[in-house]
Amino acid sequence: MSDARDDFGIAVLDVVDRIPSGRVMTYGDIAEYLQRGGPRGVGGVMARDGEAVTWWRVVRATGTLPAHLMIEAQTQWHSEGTPLRRGIVDVERARWWPEESDGKDA
């Protein structure tokens, strides 16, 4: 594993750890915030190491996750009060950006 991949993975997981309860970021949002990796790169980190963080707070731009994760994610979204529309995240209402509350740089 290269240092760049390690650094990117750590940066992704750090951002995910900062997403508040009831809010989400998309894979693309995280890549844009970090200015690297792209949505697929973020997805790769989440597939590999996402169980260590609040993975249900990172969604596709459509407000969904892969089918095998949706039931558990919906349980988490409901318990956190995440804005939903027809069982999926209402991304426009639930979207969070790191500077909104913590001012930390990734």
C-alpha positions as CSV (number, residue, x, y, z in Angstrom):
1,M,0.0,0.0,0.0
2,S,1.4,3.4,-1.0
3,D,1.8,6.3,1.4
4,A,-0.6,8.4,-0.8
5,R,-3.3,5.7,-0.5
6,D,-2.8,5.6,3.3
7,D,-2.9,9.4,3.6
8,F,-6.0,9.6,1.4
9,G,-7.8,6.8,3.4
10,I,-7.0,8.5,6.7
11,A,-8.2,11.9,5.3
12,V,-11.5,10.3,4.1
13,L,-12.1,8.6,7.4
14,D,-11.3,11.8,9.3
15,V,-14.0,13.7,7.3
16,V,-16.5,10.9,7.8
17,D,-15.8,11.0,11.6
18,R,-16.8,14.7,11.6
19,I,-20.2,14.3,9.9
20,P,-22.7,15.2,12.5
21,S,-25.6,12.9,13.4
22,G,-28.5,13.3,11.0
23,R,-26.4,14.8,8.3
24,V,-24.6,13.3,5.2
25,M,-21.9,13.9,2.6
26,T,-21.8,12.2,-0.7
27,Y,-18.8,10.3,-2.0
28,G,-18.3,13.2,-4.4
29,D,-18.6,15.8,-1.6
30,I,-15.8,14.2,0.3
31,A,-13.6,14.0,-2.8
32,E,-14.3,17.6,-3.6
33,Y,-13.6,18.7,0.0
34,L,-10.3,16.8,0.0
35,Q,-9.6,18.0,-3.6
36,R,-8.4,14.5,-4.5
37,G,-9.5,10.9,-5.0
38,G,-12.8,11.3,-6.8
39,P,-16.1,9.6,-5.7
40,R,-14.8,6.2,-6.6
41,G,-11.7,6.7,-4.6
42,V,-13.8,7.6,-1.6
43,G,-16.0,4.6,-2.3
44,G,-13.0,2.4,-2.3
45,V,-11.9,3.7,1.1
46,M,-15.4,3.2,2.5
47,A,-15.6,-0.3,1.1
48,R,-12.3,-1.2,2.6
49,D,-12.3,0.6,5.9
50,G,-15.8,2.2,6.3
51,E,-16.9,-0.1,9.1
52,A,-14.6,1.8,11.4
53,V,-16.7,5.0,11.0
54,T,-20.3,6.1,10.7
55,W,-20.5,4.8,7.1
56,W,-24.2,5.4,6.7
57,R,-23.5,9.2,6.7
58,V,-21.7,8.8,3.3
59,V,-24.2,8.3,0.5
60,R,-24.4,8.3,-3.3
61,A,-25.6,11.6,-4.8
62,T,-29.0,9.9,-5.1
63,G,-29.3,9.5,-1.3
64,T,-28.8,5.7,-1.5
65,L,-26.2,3.2,-0.6
66,P,-25.5,-0.3,-2.1
67,A,-28.5,-2.5,-1.7
68,H,-26.8,-4.8,0.9
69,L,-26.3,-1.8,3.2
70,M,-29.7,0.0,2.8
71,I,-31.7,-1.7,5.6
72,E,-29.1,-1.1,8.3
73,A,-28.5,2.4,6.9
74,Q,-32.2,3.2,7.0
75,T,-32.3,2.1,10.7
76,Q,-29.5,4.5,11.4
77,W,-31.0,7.4,9.4
78,H,-34.3,7.0,11.3
79,S,-32.6,6.9,14.7
80,E,-30.6,10.0,13.9
81,G,-33.4,12.0,12.4
82,T,-31.8,12.3,9.0
83,P,-34.1,14.0,6.5
84,L,-35.5,11.3,4.2
85,R,-37.8,11.1,1.3
86,R,-39.4,7.8,0.5
87,G,-36.9,5.8,2.5
88,I,-33.8,7.4,1.0
89,V,-31.7,10.4,2.2
90,D,-33.0,13.8,1.0
91,V,-29.4,14.9,0.2
92,E,-30.3,18.6,-0.3
93,R,-31.7,18.9,3.2
94,A,-29.2,16.5,4.9
95,R,-26.0,17.6,3.2
96,W,-23.2,18.8,5.5
97,W,-20.0,20.6,4.7
98,P,-17.2,20.5,7.3
99,E,-16.8,24.3,7.6
100,E,-20.5,24.5,8.7
101,S,-19.7,23.7,12.2
102,D,-16.1,22.8,13.1
103,G,-13.9,25.0,10.9
104,K,-11.2,22.2,10.8
105,D,-9.2,21.7,7.6
106,A,-8.8,18.1,6.3
